[in-house]
Amino acid sequence: MKKSSVIHVASPDDDLPATAAAINPAEAAPRPKLGQLLLEAGKLRAIDIERVLQLQVVSRLAFGEAAVQLQLVAPEDVEHMLARQFGCPQLLPGEGGYASELVSAYAPLGPQAEALTRFATCLTQRWFAGGRRELALCGIEPGSGASLLAANLAVIFARRGARTLLVDADLRAPCQHRIFNLAQRRGLADAIGLRGDDDIACELPELPGLSVIAAGNRPPNPQQLLARPAFGQLMEDCVRRFDVVLYDTPAFTSAADIFAVAARAGGVVLVARRDATPAAELRRAADYLGRANASVVAAMLNRF
């Protein structure tokens, strides 16, 4: 799986703040102290905390810096707990078995995650704040990074307190089951074809508030399946249960499946590769999606 670096948001406007109100934010709670978090995690003992506090008195170091200087904890332990302290819990490397490119889970305070968080805020203000709940993400061509973008945005919205559902609607070349380390199981295609259970959403214990519907068994007729009324009925039920529903779709140039999903969602984020995707392709995709009654909410340019 290729790594991507978010380097430009073409739309919405770049001057929107990155700390706008979240969708259904949880009530603010007192911020736990770093020492208490390290104690609860078994990284420090009570006697260790006393040593850190004594060093702070004479050195004026921050608690985490003092603990590292005393070699009581590793720098990554402090970083992990700081993320939790500021309401941005960070998974340890390998925790959950998710793809390492899921930076919003493994490195939420890093530059890539910050850019993604800013983009999520833009989407909140420009799309979801109007009462909408569904949004599709579509790469212009295969390998644009749309699937990773959808996965990272799903994590961000869930951590903001929104009940979030990520639907892998790419029935041709699905990858959300690999990103989130989901076992092979029935999914969207099976439910539409009336061969699966109604409850196909998989909750992720390491990422509270986030559920994923995998693509399921690969069908021979994905475009026809997504055009069935059963798809709309299934998603109607999901919209009643979730605050945010994100769809990962096939690339625009590879299949026409996107139109059924885009018409359902009403809005689309286009994902392209900087210095690789022709501007004409972006314009063509926006034009065709408009004919399907879907608004292009934003465009994301990735660099690989």
Solvent accessible surface area in square Angstrom, and as a share of the most:
residue,aa,sasa,rsa
1,M,119,0.53
2,K,136,0.57
3,K,144,0.61
4,S,22,0.14
5,S,39,0.25
6,V,23,0.13
7,I,49,0.25
8,H,81,0.36
9,V,22,0.12
10,A,55,0.43
11,S,37,0.24
12,P,3,0.02
13,D,88,0.46
14,D,80,0.42
15,D,120,0.62
16,L,39,0.20
17,P,74,0.47
18,A,41,0.32
19,T,127,0.74
20,A,23,0.17
21,A,84,0.65
22,A,22,0.17
23,I,28,0.14
24,N,86,0.44
25,P,81,0.51
26,A,85,0.66
27,E,165,0.74
28,A,110,0.85
29,A,83,0.64
30,P,130,0.82
31,R,143,0.52
32,P,57,0.36
33,K,158,0.67
34,L,17,0.08
35,G,9,0.08
36,Q,82,0.36
37,L,7,0.03
38,L,0,0.00
39,L,64,0.32
40,E,114,0.51
41,A,44,0.34
42,G,64,0.62
43,K,86,0.37
44,L,6,0.03
45,R,155,0.56
46,A,69,0.54
47,I,107,0.55
48,D,8,0.04
49,I,31,0.15
50,E,94,0.42
51,R,109,0.40
52,V,0,0.00
53,L,78,0.39
54,Q,118,0.53
55,L,31,0.15
56,Q,46,0.21
57,V,122,0.70
58,V,119,0.68
59,S,42,0.27
60,R,223,0.81
61,L,49,0.24
62,A,57,0.44
63,F,31,0.13
64,G,5,0.05
65,E,98,0.44
66,A,0,0.00
67,A,0,0.00
68,V,47,0.27
69,Q,114,0.51
70,L,48,0.24
71,Q,162,0.72
72,L,41,0.20
73,V,14,0.08
74,A,36,0.28
75,P,86,0.54
76,E,111,0.50
77,D,24,0.12
78,V,14,0.08
79,E,86,0.38
80,H,21,0.09
81,M,7,0.03
82,L,62,0.31
83,A,0,0.00
84,R,99,0.36
85,Q,29,0.13
86,F,116,0.48
87,G,55,0.53
88,C,34,0.20
89,P,57,0.36
90,Q,22,0.10
91,L,12,0.06
92,L,81,0.41
93,P,127,0.80
94,G,58,0.56
95,E,67,0.30
96,G,26,0.25
97,G,39,0.38
98,Y,18,0.07
99,A,17,0.13
100,S,78,0.50
101,E,24,0.11
102,L,0,0.00
103,V,25,0.14
104,S,4,0.03
105,A,0,0.00
106,Y,27,0.10
107,A,40,0.31
108,P,10,0.06
109,L,80,0.40
110,G,18,0.18
111,P,116,0.73
112,Q,56,0.25
113,A,2,0.02
114,E,102,0.46
115,A,30,0.23
116,L,8,0.04
117,T,42,0.24
118,R,81,0.30
119,F,0,0.00
120,A,0,0.00
121,T,0,0.00
122,C,3,0.02
123,L,0,0.00
124,T,10,0.06
125,Q,66,0.29
126,R,117,0.43
127,W,18,0.06
128,F,12,0.05
129,A,76,0.59
130,G,62,0.59
131,G,61,0.58
132,R,111,0.41
133,R,88,0.32
134,E,19,0.08
135,L,0,0.00
136,A,0,0.00
137,L,0,0.00
138,C,0,0.00
139,G,3,0.03
140,I,0,0.00
141,E,39,0.18
142,P,90,0.57
143,G,48,0.46
144,S,3,0.02
145,G,14,0.13
146,A,9,0.07
147,S,25,0.16
148,L,15,0.07
149,L,8,0.04
150,A,0,0.00
151,A,0,0.00
152,N,6,0.03
153,L,0,0.00
154,A,0,0.00
155,V,0,0.00
156,I,15,0.07
157,F,0,0.00
158,A,7,0.05
159,R,55,0.20
160,R,38,0.14
161,G,35,0.33
162,A,2,0.01
163,R,119,0.44
164,T,0,0.00
165,L,0,0.00
166,L,0,0.00
167,V,0,0.00
168,D,0,0.00
169,A,0,0.00
170,D,17,0.09
171,L,1,0.01
172,R,95,0.35
173,A,67,0.52
174,P,10,0.06
175,C,19,0.12
176,Q,0,0.00
177,H,31,0.14
178,R,139,0.51
179,I,0,0.00
180,F,2,0.01
181,N,91,0.47
182,L,21,0.11
183,A,82,0.63
184,Q,153,0.68
185,R,95,0.35
186,R,116,0.42
187,G,0,0.00
188,L,0,0.00
189,A,0,0.00
190,D,0,0.00
191,A,15,0.12
192,I,1,0.01
193,G,15,0.14
194,L,154,0.77
195,R,131,0.48
196,G,21,0.20
197,D,103,0.53
198,D,127,0.66
199,D,97,0.50
200,I,5,0.02
201,A,18,0.14
202,C,26,0.15
203,E,135,0.61
204,L,10,0.05
205,P,115,0.72
206,E,58,0.26
207,L,2,0.01
208,P,103,0.65
209,G,42,0.40
210,L,3,0.01
211,S,7,0.05
212,V,0,0.00
213,I,1,0.01
214,A,8,0.06
215,A,3,0.02
216,G,19,0.19
217,N,83,0.43
218,R,163,0.59
219,P,15,0.09
220,P,136,0.85
221,N,47,0.24
222,P,9,0.06
223,Q,79,0.35
224,Q,109,0.48
225,L,6,0.03
226,L,4,0.02
227,A,74,0.57
228,R,103,0.37
229,P,101,0.64
230,A,24,0.19
231,F,5,0.02
232,G,21,0.20
233,Q,123,0.55
234,L,26,0.13
235,M,0,0.00
236,E,76,0.34
237,D,52,0.27
238,C,2,0.01
239,V,28,0.16
240,R,165,0.60
241,R,99,0.36
242,F,17,0.07
243,D,10,0.05
244,V,0,0.00
245,V,0,0.00
246,L,0,0.00
247,Y,0,0.00
248,D,1,0.01
249,T,6,0.04
250,P,4,0.03
251,A,13,0.10
252,F,17,0.07
253,T,63,0.37
254,S,63,0.41
255,A,15,0.12
256,A,41,0.32
257,D,0,0.00
258,I,0,0.00
259,F,54,0.23
260,A,30,0.23
261,V,0,0.00
262,A,0,0.00
263,A,56,0.44
264,R,53,0.19
265,A,10,0.08
266,G,22,0.22
267,G,0,0.00
268,V,0,0.00
269,V,0,0.00
270,L,3,0.01
271,V,0,0.00
272,A,1,0.01
273,R,73,0.27
274,R,114,0.42
275,D,141,0.73
276,A,59,0.46
277,T,18,0.11
278,P,74,0.46
279,A,59,0.46
280,A,58,0.45
281,E,42,0.19
282,L,39,0.19
283,R,159,0.58
284,R,101,0.37
285,A,0,0.00
286,A,37,0.29
287,D,70,0.36
288,Y,86,0.33
289,L,0,0.00
290,G,41,0.40
291,R,170,0.62
292,A,21,0.17
293,N,132,0.68
294,A,5,0.04
295,S,61,0.40
296,V,57,0.32
297,V,12,0.07
298,A,1,0.00
299,A,14,0.11
300,M,0,0.00
301,L,36,0.18
302,N,3,0.02
303,R,121,0.44
304,F,84,0.35
